[in-house]
């Protein structure tokens, strides 16, 4: 899940000064919403991640393309419901010896639902909380936990003076693990603290971690992501592009090591 701020700079010829001010205010608000995981903003991010130095040989590579639609719903005048889905498409090579070294296909889906107040707190914090669900949609047993999972998720953030800071977290437990399943039970804590700064031209510079702790294996997966994001328009359609390196501060012995990178493209659909 990477969290993204979009930036845009465009020129409208023949537009009066008041209209230009309105357009600038609209872009500023869109930039803030795009940073907020529980904003009432329809979006479709497609995120590509590349990682290396994996597997027992240390020569394995894995790419994961996450399709992450965000759908907001109005519950009443005070509350929104935000649906966030992550569907991974995985391509990995050299992670094991023999005929199973290479796999490609769909991984397990994570579905999160946040109930979020429409207004920030008096101190300016925005928050949301709800359930997270793990769906065993993997197309190959090596790409799936083969278990349903359920747990809580929450997010809190504050935006002021160009800065956005916050944290997104969840925990997932197995619902249906049995001794017949050769996979370990799902018992995972996910933590994503994030910090970014937006310039006056709506360019975002940010850092986050997407750390997962496996309580069964007692191991961390901890990539640190640096990114720059640009919001722009094609016609009237706002969209963004994001790119940056990632470094694995910690990972299991056969997990990713060293440097990788991320590229993301997002379509935005303001209400």
GITAJO-V158059 format. One record per residue. N is the residue number from 0. RES is the residue in one letter. SS is DSSP state (H for helix, E for strand, C for the rest). OMEGA is omega in whole degrees, -180 to 180 (999 if undefined). NEAR is the number of other C-alpha atoms within 10 Angstrom. Layout:
n=N res=RES ss=SS omega=OMEGA near=NEAR
n=N res=RES ss=SS omega=OMEGA near=NEAR
//
This chain:
n=0 res=X ss=C omega=161 near=16
n=1 res=X ss=C omega=-177 near=17
n=2 res=X ss=C omega=-161 near=20
n=3 res=X ss=C omega=170 near=30
n=4 res=X ss=C omega=-178 near=28
n=5 res=X ss=C omega=-179 near=29
n=6 res=X ss=C omega=179 near=29
n=7 res=X ss=C omega=174 near=22
n=8 res=X ss=C omega=-178 near=14
n=9 res=X ss=C omega=-177 near=10
n=10 res=X ss=C omega=177 near=7
n=11 res=X ss=C omega=180 near=9
n=12 res=X ss=C omega=177 near=7
n=13 res=X ss=C omega=-179 near=7
n=14 res=X ss=C omega=-180 near=9
n=15 res=X ss=C omega=-178 near=9
n=16 res=X ss=H omega=179 near=9
n=17 res=X ss=H omega=179 near=9
n=18 res=X ss=H omega=178 near=11
n=19 res=X ss=H omega=178 near=15
n=20 res=X ss=H omega=178 near=11
n=21 res=X ss=H omega=179 near=11
n=22 res=X ss=H omega=179 near=14
n=23 res=X ss=H omega=178 near=16
n=24 res=X ss=H omega=179 near=12
n=25 res=X ss=H omega=179 near=13
n=26 res=X ss=H omega=179 near=21
n=27 res=X ss=H omega=179 near=19
n=28 res=X ss=H omega=177 near=12
n=29 res=X ss=H omega=178 near=24
n=30 res=X ss=H omega=179 near=22
n=31 res=X ss=H omega=-180 near=22
n=32 res=X ss=H omega=-177 near=20
n=33 res=X ss=H omega=176 near=25
n=34 res=X ss=H omega=-171 near=20
n=35 res=X ss=C omega=-178 near=24
n=36 res=X ss=C omega=-179 near=22
n=37 res=X ss=C omega=174 near=30
n=38 res=X ss=C omega=177 near=23
n=39 res=X ss=C omega=-175 near=22
n=40 res=X ss=C omega=174 near=20
n=41 res=X ss=E omega=178 near=19
n=42 res=X ss=E omega=178 near=20
n=43 res=X ss=E omega=175 near=19
n=44 res=X ss=E omega=170 near=23
n=45 res=X ss=E omega=-169 near=19
n=46 res=X ss=E omega=180 near=22
n=47 res=X ss=E omega=179 near=19
n=48 res=X ss=E omega=178 near=17
n=49 res=X ss=E omega=-179 near=19
n=50 res=X ss=E omega=-174 near=23
n=51 res=X ss=E omega=177 near=22
n=52 res=X ss=E omega=-177 near=20
n=53 res=X ss=E omega=176 near=24
n=54 res=X ss=C omega=-177 near=22
n=55 res=X ss=C omega=-180 near=14
n=56 res=X ss=C omega=-175 near=12
n=57 res=X ss=C omega=-179 near=17
n=58 res=X ss=C omega=-177 near=15
n=59 res=X ss=E omega=176 near=21
n=60 res=X ss=E omega=178 near=20
n=61 res=X ss=E omega=170 near=23
n=62 res=X ss=E omega=180 near=20
n=63 res=X ss=E omega=175 near=21
n=64 res=X ss=E omega=-179 near=20
n=65 res=X ss=E omega=172 near=23
n=66 res=X ss=E omega=-164 near=20
n=67 res=X ss=E omega=180 near=23
n=68 res=X ss=E omega=177 near=17
n=69 res=X ss=E omega=-176 near=22
n=70 res=X ss=E omega=177 near=18
n=71 res=X ss=E omega=177 near=19
n=72 res=X ss=E omega=177 near=14
n=73 res=X ss=E omega=178 near=14
n=74 res=X ss=C omega=177 near=12
n=75 res=X ss=C omega=-176 near=10
n=76 res=X ss=C omega=-177 near=9
n=77 res=X ss=C omega=-170 near=10
n=78 res=X ss=E omega=170 near=15
n=79 res=X ss=E omega=169 near=21
n=80 res=X ss=E omega=-177 near=23
n=81 res=X ss=E omega=177 near=24
n=82 res=X ss=E omega=178 near=21
n=83 res=X ss=E omega=-178 near=21
n=84 res=X ss=E omega=173 near=20
n=85 res=X ss=E omega=177 near=22
n=86 res=X ss=E omega=-178 near=21
n=87 res=X ss=E omega=171 near=24
n=88 res=X ss=E omega=-167 near=20
n=89 res=X ss=E omega=172 near=20
n=90 res=X ss=E omega=-176 near=18
n=91 res=X ss=E omega=-175 near=21
n=92 res=X ss=E omega=173 near=18
n=93 res=X ss=C omega=-179 near=20
n=94 res=X ss=C omega=179 near=23
n=95 res=X ss=C omega=178 near=18
n=96 res=X ss=C omega=177 near=11
n=97 res=X ss=H omega=-174 near=8
n=98 res=X ss=H omega=-176 near=7
n=99 res=X ss=H omega=-177 near=11
n=100 res=X ss=C omega=-175 near=13
n=101 res=X ss=C omega=174 near=17
n=102 res=X ss=E omega=174 near=19
n=103 res=X ss=E omega=178 near=17
n=104 res=X ss=E omega=-178 near=15
n=105 res=X ss=E omega=175 near=21
n=106 res=X ss=E omega=179 near=26
n=107 res=X ss=E omega=-179 near=22
n=108 res=X ss=E omega=171 near=22
n=109 res=X ss=E omega=180 near=20
n=110 res=X ss=E omega=179 near=17
n=111 res=X ss=E omega=177 near=23
n=112 res=X ss=E omega=-179 near=23
n=113 res=X ss=E omega=168 near=23
n=114 res=X ss=E omega=-171 near=20
n=115 res=X ss=E omega=174 near=25
n=116 res=X ss=E omega=180 near=20
n=117 res=X ss=C omega=-178 near=19
n=118 res=X ss=C omega=174 near=14
n=119 res=X ss=C omega=174 near=13
n=120 res=X ss=C omega=-180 near=11
n=121 res=X ss=C omega=179 near=7
n=122 res=X ss=C omega=174 near=7
n=123 res=X ss=C omega=-180 near=12
n=124 res=X ss=E omega=174 near=15
n=125 res=X ss=E omega=-178 near=22
n=126 res=X ss=E omega=175 near=25
n=127 res=X ss=E omega=-179 near=23
n=128 res=X ss=E omega=-180 near=22
n=129 res=X ss=E omega=-180 near=18
n=130 res=X ss=E omega=170 near=17
n=131 res=X ss=E omega=-176 near=24
n=132 res=X ss=E omega=174 near=23
n=133 res=X ss=E omega=-178 near=23
n=134 res=X ss=E omega=-177 near=19
n=135 res=X ss=C omega=-177 near=19
n=136 res=X ss=C omega=-177 near=20
n=137 res=X ss=C omega=-178 near=21
n=138 res=X ss=C omega=180 near=17
n=139 res=X ss=C omega=-178 near=15
n=140 res=X ss=H omega=179 near=13
n=141 res=X ss=H omega=177 near=15
n=142 res=X ss=H omega=-173 near=21
n=143 res=X ss=C omega=171 near=17
n=144 res=X ss=C omega=-178 near=24
n=145 res=X ss=C omega=-179 near=26
n=146 res=X ss=C omega=168 near=22
n=147 res=X ss=C omega=178 near=20
n=148 res=X ss=E omega=-178 near=23
n=149 res=X ss=E omega=177 near=21
n=150 res=X ss=E omega=-179 near=19
n=151 res=X ss=E omega=173 near=17
n=152 res=X ss=E omega=-179 near=22
n=153 res=X ss=E omega=177 near=21
n=154 res=X ss=E omega=174 near=22
n=155 res=X ss=E omega=-180 near=19
n=156 res=X ss=E omega=177 near=22
n=157 res=X ss=E omega=-179 near=18
n=158 res=X ss=E omega=180 near=17
n=159 res=X ss=E omega=174 near=11
n=160 res=X ss=C omega=179 near=8
n=161 res=X ss=C omega=-178 near=13
n=162 res=X ss=E omega=170 near=16
n=163 res=X ss=E omega=179 near=20
n=164 res=X ss=E omega=180 near=20
n=165 res=X ss=E omega=179 near=19
n=166 res=X ss=E omega=174 near=18
n=167 res=X ss=E omega=-176 near=21
n=168 res=X ss=E omega=169 near=18
n=169 res=X ss=E omega=172 near=22
n=170 res=X ss=E omega=-178 near=21
n=171 res=X ss=E omega=173 near=21
n=172 res=X ss=E omega=174 near=20
n=173 res=X ss=E omega=173 near=20
n=174 res=X ss=C omega=-170 near=15
n=175 res=X ss=C omega=-180 near=12
n=176 res=X ss=C omega=177 near=18
n=177 res=X ss=C omega=-179 near=12
n=178 res=X ss=C omega=179 near=8
n=179 res=X ss=C omega=179 near=6
n=180 res=X ss=C omega=-178 near=12
n=181 res=X ss=C omega=176 near=10
n=182 res=X ss=C omega=176 near=15
n=183 res=X ss=C omega=176 near=16
n=184 res=X ss=C omega=176 near=23
n=185 res=X ss=C omega=177 near=23
n=186 res=X ss=E omega=-167 near=17
n=187 res=X ss=E omega=172 near=22
n=188 res=X ss=E omega=-180 near=18
n=189 res=X ss=E omega=180 near=19
n=190 res=X ss=E omega=179 near=20
n=191 res=X ss=E omega=170 near=20
n=192 res=X ss=E omega=-177 near=18
n=193 res=X ss=E omega=179 near=20
n=194 res=X ss=E omega=178 near=17
n=195 res=X ss=E omega=177 near=22
n=196 res=X ss=E omega=-180 near=20
n=197 res=X ss=E omega=177 near=22
n=198 res=X ss=C omega=180 near=12
n=199 res=X ss=C omega=176 near=12
n=200 res=X ss=C omega=176 near=15
n=201 res=X ss=C omega=171 near=23
n=202 res=X ss=C omega=-177 near=19
n=203 res=X ss=E omega=172 near=26
n=204 res=X ss=E omega=-173 near=21
n=205 res=X ss=E omega=176 near=22
n=206 res=X ss=E omega=171 near=19
n=207 res=X ss=E omega=167 near=23
n=208 res=X ss=E omega=177 near=24
n=209 res=X ss=E omega=-169 near=18
n=210 res=X ss=E omega=177 near=21
n=211 res=X ss=E omega=176 near=20
n=212 res=X ss=E omega=178 near=18
n=213 res=X ss=E omega=-177 near=18
n=214 res=X ss=C omega=177 near=13
n=215 res=X ss=C omega=-179 near=11
n=216 res=X ss=C omega=-177 near=12
n=217 res=X ss=C omega=-178 near=9
n=218 res=X ss=E omega=176 near=15
n=219 res=X ss=E omega=160 near=19
n=220 res=X ss=E omega=-172 near=19
n=221 res=X ss=E omega=172 near=23
n=222 res=X ss=E omega=174 near=24
n=223 res=X ss=E omega=-175 near=18
n=224 res=X ss=E omega=170 near=22
n=225 res=X ss=E omega=-175 near=18
n=226 res=X ss=E omega=171 near=23
n=227 res=X ss=E omega=-176 near=21
n=228 res=X ss=E omega=-179 near=23
n=229 res=X ss=E omega=174 near=22
n=230 res=X ss=E omega=179 near=27
n=231 res=X ss=E omega=180 near=18
n=232 res=X ss=E omega=167 near=15
n=233 res=X ss=E omega=-169 near=7
n=234 res=X ss=C omega=178 near=6
n=235 res=X ss=C omega=-175 near=7
n=236 res=X ss=E omega=175 near=11
n=237 res=X ss=E omega=180 near=20
n=238 res=X ss=E omega=-179 near=21
n=239 res=X ss=E omega=173 near=21
n=240 res=X ss=E omega=-179 near=21
n=241 res=X ss=E omega=178 near=21
n=242 res=X ss=E omega=176 near=18
n=243 res=X ss=E omega=178 near=17
n=244 res=X ss=E omega=172 near=17
n=245 res=X ss=E omega=180 near=23
n=246 res=X ss=E omega=-178 near=18
n=247 res=X ss=E omega=179 near=20
n=248 res=X ss=E omega=179 near=16
n=249 res=X ss=E omega=177 near=17
n=250 res=X ss=C omega=175 near=19
n=251 res=X ss=C omega=-176 near=16
n=252 res=X ss=C omega=-180 near=12
n=253 res=X ss=C omega=179 near=16
n=254 res=X ss=C omega=-179 near=21
n=255 res=X ss=C omega=178 near=27
n=256 res=X ss=C omega=176 near=22
n=257 res=X ss=C omega=-173 near=15
n=258 res=X ss=E omega=170 near=17
n=259 res=X ss=E omega=177 near=22
n=260 res=X ss=E omega=180 near=18
n=261 res=X ss=E omega=172 near=21
n=262 res=X ss=E omega=-179 near=18
n=263 res=X ss=E omega=176 near=21
n=264 res=X ss=E omega=-175 near=19
n=265 res=X ss=E omega=170 near=22
n=266 res=X ss=E omega=-179 near=18
n=267 res=X ss=E omega=-177 near=22
n=268 res=X ss=E omega=179 near=14
n=269 res=X ss=C omega=178 near=15
n=270 res=X ss=C omega=999 near=7
//
